[in-house]
Structures are given as structure tokens and as C-alpha cells.
Amino acid sequence: MADEADETRGILRGVEGTGLRGLWGRTHIPLDRYVDTAALPALHDEICLALAQMPVDYTGGSHRSMGIMPPGAEGQAGTDYGEVIHGLDDEGFAAFRSLADDPGAIDPARRHQETYGEEREHPLSRRQMHWLKYRHGVYFPWKVYVEMIPNRWWGDKADPAGKRFTRLAETLLPRTVAFVRSLPFAHIGRCNLMGLESNDHGTVHRDGDPAEQDAPDQFVTFCPGGPKALYLWDPERRERTPIAGRAYWFNDFDHHGVEAAPGVQYSIRVDGAFSDGFFATLARDFGGAP
């Protein structure tokens, strides 16, 4: 127990000389040597074929109204759907409501008390997202979003109870599902594919709040189609720290975003709890001085 406590405490050491929280004093943990990155090109072929056949959703689009962007970066968000929905007149809200998967679940009389979108009472339907984009110019950064293991709430992403890969994922992405299952987790609670269209940027934000958690979330991000232009935002130096590589883990208490690129870029994030042996290996390999 003492060794495990030491490993957990060490992970909270910040990156020296920066405002980044990092992991074990490092900006991020490269995982290329711990996972079979040689398998990624074949997964990319499978994923591209599957994406041509399956519906994809959007995500993002409300980071400013969610309060998860750093000061000074709010302009990256463009038009925020949380702000748009709050400002709709009666006619506009009626149109928005009519496009919900279940319009009857939305009470117009409580429109200003209820909340809409990701991590809110009423998730957006695909029709609502498209209407917000076309009618109000909302910027959804991630326009290629597939939940392979769905989650209703962000806080449940490491909990495996009652979860499984979707039938569509198991049918169209069998090799990718097998790869995810091979990763060094004790259990998996969430798996999703997030992609950016050509020339789109991922708005800088953070996923976790250190005031609400004792330790960073444990996850593996891997990039079958090649590295994406992910960066960490250092609030003290006010500069971007790129994260390279095909597989990695970073502290999502740190603000992060994605630079625009000429072509589609995507990654798959897998959340859960690392196996004890894998966490101990990472603590051994990265717990010393950077």
C-alpha cells in the first residue's frame, strides 16, 4: 500500500518551470513502447472504411459556456451553442425543440432552467447540432465523433458497470475493438473516436478539474492515422507544448487543444483503470527526474 501511495503522490508533481500539471513532472507520457503501434496502419484502414458507412456525431461547441477554457482563449470557440440556445426567442426555441430526439421531454416553460448539450440534462440530437451550425453559425470542433462504448455522464467514464461496445463498433470495427481490449487496463469504461475535419482546430479546454478529483484520469489515446496536432496550453508561459507520437497519456487537468491541419485528423481515447502492473511500470519508468 505504501508503494502505491508513493506512486500516486509522485504523479501530481508539476512540470518544473511551467504552469503545466503534467504527470510525474513530465508534460505527458509517451506510450508507443507499451502498445502495439505496428498494428495501427491496419486499424486506420478498417476505421476509414467504417466511417464511410456509419453515422457520426459532433462534439464540442460549448466549451466557453461550460467554463472549461483558459482566460484569453475564449475567442477560439467562435459561436457557442450554450450561448445561442440561451438567447433564442420563442420561435427559435420551438424550432430547436422540434428537432430533438424526444421533443416532449423538453418543457418550454422551463427552457431557462433546463440545460442542453454535452454533460447536460438534454443531449443534443444530430438534427439540433446541424441546425445550430447552419442557422446560428455554431462551431463544433470535432465533427467526427463516434462513441464505441457510450457514456451518459463524463464522471462515469472509468466505471465499467453495464457497458459494452456498441453493436455497430463490433460489426464494423472488430480489429479496433480487439486492439482496445488488448490495452493494459484492469477495466475499460469508455472508448470514443474524435476527429477534426480539414482546417478545423480543436478549441483549447480542460476535461478534468483538480478541485474535484484527487488524481488525473487514466486513459490511453492512440492515433491510427498518424499523429494529430495536439498541444498542451501553458498558462504561465502562454505557449503551446506539442504532443507527438502515436500513443500517449497526458494530464487532462491541463488545458489542451488541437492545431488545424490540411487533412482529417483523429484519435481514439480509451478511459478506465490501468492494471496495477502497468501503472507500476509507468511509475518506475517515468517517476524519476524528467
N, C-alpha and C positions, 0 to 999 in steps of 0.2 A: 504493500500500500504506500509506503514511503517513497519508493522509486516512482510510482505512478504519480504521486503528488508533486514530486520534483519535476517530472516531465511536463505536467500541466502548468506549473508555475513558470517554467522556463519559456514556454510558448508565448507568454504575454510580454516578453522583453521587446521593447520597441526598436526600430531601426535607428542606430546611432547617427546623430547629426541631421535627422529628418523629422518630419511630422507624421511619418508612417508608423502604424502599429506593428505591421508585419507578423512574421511567425519565427520564433526563436531568434529574433534580431535580424531577420533577413526579409527582403521585400516580398519574396514568395518562395515556394518550394517546388523546384522542377521535379517532375515525376517520370520523365522519359525512361529512366533506367529501371523503374519498378513496374511498368506496364508494357505490354507487347505493342509498341508503336509500329512494328513492322506489319501489323495487321491492318493499320489504318487506311492505306490506299484501297484495299478491297472493301472496307466498310464505306468509304466515300462513294464508290461505285454503287453499292447497294442503297445508300441513303439518297443519292441523286435520283435513282430510278423510283424509289418510294415517294419522294417529294413530288414527283411528276404525277403521282396517282392518288395522293391523299389531300384532304383539306388542311390548310394551315391557318392558324390564328395569328393575331398581333399581340404584342405585349409592350409594356412601357406606355408612354403617352401621358402620364400623370405624375411624374417624379417631382415636379415643382410643388404641386398641390399636396403631395404626400409628405413634403418636408424632408426629403432624403437627399437633396442636392447640397453641395457646399456653397457657402457665401461667395458671390461673384460669378458663379457658373450658371445661374438660373436661366440666363438667356439662351442657353443651349437647347432648352426644352421646347422652344418655339411656342406653338399654341397648345395649351394643356387642357385635356378633356375634363378634368375635375373643375377647372375654372369655367369652361364652356357650359357644362351641364348646370352648374350653379346659376349661371346668368341667363338661361333660356327663358323666353316668355312662355305663356300658356300654350300657344300654338306650337312653338318649337318643342316644348316638353311633351306635348301629345304625340308629335311625330317620333321623338326619341323613344317614348314608352311603347308605341305601336310596333317598334322593331325589336323589342325584347323577345327572348325565347318564351317567356310567360308574362305577357303584359298585365294580367290580372294580379300578379304578385306585387306590382308596384302601385302604391296608393298615391294618386295625385295630390290628395290633401296633405300628405306627409312628405312631399317632394323635397323640402328643405331640411327635413330631419333625417331622412334616409340617405344612404351613401351608395355610390355606383362605381364599378370597375374592379380592378385587381385588389385583393385584400379588403373588399367592401361587401356590404350586405347583398347587393345585386350585381353580380358579374356582368360584364358587357357581352352581348351576343355579337357574332360576326357581322350581322346586319347593322347593329348600332355602331360598331367600330368603323365600318365603311362609310356610314352616313356622317359620323363626326369628322372623318377625314375629308370627304368630298364637300360637305356643306359648310363646315366650320374651319377647315384647314388644320385640324389636329395632326401633330407629328407623332406617329407611332414609330419609334426607332427600330424595334425588332418585328419585322413583317413576315418572318418565317419562324413560327413558334409551334412546336408540337410537344404535347405532354405525353410522354411514353409511359410514365407512371404518374397519373394525375394526383394533385393535392388541392384541397379547397382552401386551406389557410397556410401561409408561409411558415408559421410556427410548428406545423405538423410535419415538415419535410423530412425529418430524421426518424419519424415514427413509422415502422413498417406495418402496423396493425391494419388488417383488412385491405391492403393494397396489392396491386399486381400490375404487370404490363398490360396495356390495352390489347384487345384482340387485333386491332389494326397493326400495332407495333410487332406483335408476334408473327403476324402473317407476312407483312412486307419488309420487316427488318430483323429476320431471325439471327443473322450473324452479328448484328449490332447488339441485339438483346443478349446473346451468348457472351459477347465481349464484356458488356456491363456486368453480367453475373460473375465474370471471372475476376473482377477487380477486388482488391483486398479489403473488403468491408465485412464486418460482423453481420450487418444487415443494411438494406437499402430502403429508403423511404420515399425517394423522389428521383425522377430521371426526365429531363426535358432537353429538347433541341432548340437552340436560339440562334437565328440567323439575321443578318443585315443585308438588305438589298444594295446593289451597286451605288456608291457615292453617299450612302446614308451613314450617319455617325450614331454611336450609342451614347446617350446623354450620361454625363458623369453623375454617379449616385453611390450610395452605400446600401447594402442589403441588411446588415445586422447592426444592432445598437448595443454598444458595450455597457450601457446603463441597464440593459435588460437581460444580459447574458454574462455568465462567468468566464466563458471561453468561446473562441471562434467556432463557427460551424465547420464540420468535417465534410469535405467534398472533393471530388476529382473532376476537373474539367479536361476534356480531350478534344482535339481538333482534327477530325478525319481528313478534311480538305486542305490541310496546311495551316500554319499559324495564322491567327487573326490578330488584328492590331489593337489588342487590349493594353490598357495602361492604368497605372495607379496614379491618383492625384495627391501630391504632397501639399498640404495646406500651409505649411511653414515656408517652404521654398517656392511655392506656387509654380510647380513644374510637374511634368509628366514623366513617370518612370515606366518604360515599356516592359511588358512581359512577353518573352519569346518562348518558343518550344511548342511541342505538340500535346503535352500533358502537364498539368500543374495544379497546385493548390495555393490559394492566397487567402489572406485575412479579409473577409468581406465586411469587417468593420471599417476598413479603409475605403474611401471613395475611389471609384474606378469607372472607366468609360471605354469606348472603342473608337479609334480613328476611322474616318471614312476611307474606303478603298475602291479601286476601279471595278472589282467584281464582287459577287456574293461571298460573304464570309460567315462561317457558323461554327458553333461548338456544341458539345453535349456536356451538361453538368449532371453529376450523379451525387446525391446527398444521402447521408446515412451516418453510421458509426463505423470508423475504421476498426479492423480487427486489432486486438491487443498487440499481437506480434508486429503488425505493420506500423502501428503508432510508435511502439518501442524502437523499431528500426529507424523511423524518421527522427525521433528524438536523439538517437545515437549518432545518426549521420549529419544532422543539422543543428543539434543543440549546443554545439561548441561555438567558438567565435566565428563570425562570418568570414 
